[in-house]
C-alpha cells in the first residue's frame, strides 16, 4: 500500500479537462468526510449508501461552480427514504477546503433491509439550489427522479435543466486495509461537455419520460467525442476509484491518455456545518411569545438540534421570537 498517495488524495476533488474532446471533468475521493457525515446518525445501511452517494455527487458538482457560498442538493421521495439533503460550501479563500455536510430523513419501520438503496426513495424529485449569499437571488432547478441511482438523477437534471451532457462513474461502500478499521470510502469521476452559447442542438426533442436526452444536446462530432469519453470512463474499476494505490492523476492517464487530459489545482474538502446559535435564533424570530411557549420544555428552555452535525442548542424562552423581552445573553 502506498500510504503517501492515500494521505495526499483522500478528501480531494481534482479538476481536469480532456483537450481532444472539449470535455471537462472532476475526480473525487472521500474518506474522512464520509465518516464524519455518517457518524452523526445511526442510519440503516441502505440510507448510509444513499447519503454516501449524495455526498460524493455534491463534492463533484460543487467544485464545478464558481461558488461564493452554498450549493444544495435534495432528493425527496414518497418511499421510506423521504429526504436526502446535502450542502457544499465553497472556499472563502484560495487554498482553503470546500465543506460538505449531509442529512437523511427516513421511516425506519418501512426501510427494506434487503432492497436496493435507490428503491427506498420511490417517486419524487431531484433538486439543485445555488445560493450565492446576501444580496443575490437563489437559483433552484428541479427534475423528476429518473434512472436507477442518484447519479442518474443528477445526469437527468443537467440534461433537462442546464442542457449540459453530464455523466458520472461512482463507487462507494465500507472498506478497510489490512490491520485497519472498516470505514466508508467513496470515489468517482464526473464528465461534462463544455457549455456552449446555444447548447440545445435539437430543441424540443425528449425521451419517453419527457426528459431531454443527452444525444439531443450534441452535434455529430460532439456526440462521437462524448460517447468515446464516457465509454472510457466506464472502464474505471472500483479499486482504481477508491483503492489506496492509484492516484487520480494516474487514473486519468490510464483512462484518457489519448484524450490529452490536463489537470488543474486539486481542491481539498472537509466535513463542515454552518449552524450557530444566531442562525437558530433567526429561524425562530418569526414566532410569537405564545408560539415560543409551546416549544418550551419542562425545564423552561427551548432546545434545538442540528440535523447535519448533531450540535445541541438551548435558549431562554424570553430571548426568542419577535416578542422577545430579553437579549440573547440574558440569564434565567
Secondary structure as GFF3:
##gff-version 3
##sequence-region A 1 332
A	DSSP	alpha_helix	3	9	.	.	.	ID=ss1
A	DSSP	beta_strand	12	18	.	.	.	ID=ss2
A	DSSP	beta_strand	23	30	.	.	.	ID=ss3
A	DSSP	alpha_helix	32	38	.	.	.	ID=ss4
A	DSSP	alpha_helix	45	62	.	.	.	ID=ss5
A	DSSP	beta_strand	70	77	.	.	.	ID=ss6
A	DSSP	beta_strand	81	89	.	.	.	ID=ss7
A	DSSP	beta_strand	98	106	.	.	.	ID=ss8
A	DSSP	three_ten_helix	117	120	.	.	.	ID=ss9
A	DSSP	beta_strand	124	131	.	.	.	ID=ss10
A	DSSP	beta_strand	139	144	.	.	.	ID=ss11
A	DSSP	alpha_helix	150	157	.	.	.	ID=ss12
A	DSSP	pi_helix	158	162	.	.	.	ID=ss13
A	DSSP	beta_strand	166	175	.	.	.	ID=ss14
A	DSSP	beta_strand	183	193	.	.	.	ID=ss15
A	DSSP	three_ten_helix	214	217	.	.	.	ID=ss16
A	DSSP	alpha_helix	220	234	.	.	.	ID=ss17
A	DSSP	alpha_helix	238	242	.	.	.	ID=ss18
A	DSSP	alpha_helix	248	256	.	.	.	ID=ss19
A	DSSP	three_ten_helix	257	259	.	.	.	ID=ss20
A	DSSP	beta_strand	261	271	.	.	.	ID=ss21
A	DSSP	alpha_helix	277	284	.	.	.	ID=ss22
A	DSSP	alpha_helix	289	295	.	.	.	ID=ss23
A	DSSP	beta_strand	302	305	.	.	.	ID=ss24
A	DSSP	beta_strand	312	315	.	.	.	ID=ss25
A	DSSP	three_ten_helix	317	319	.	.	.	ID=ss26
###
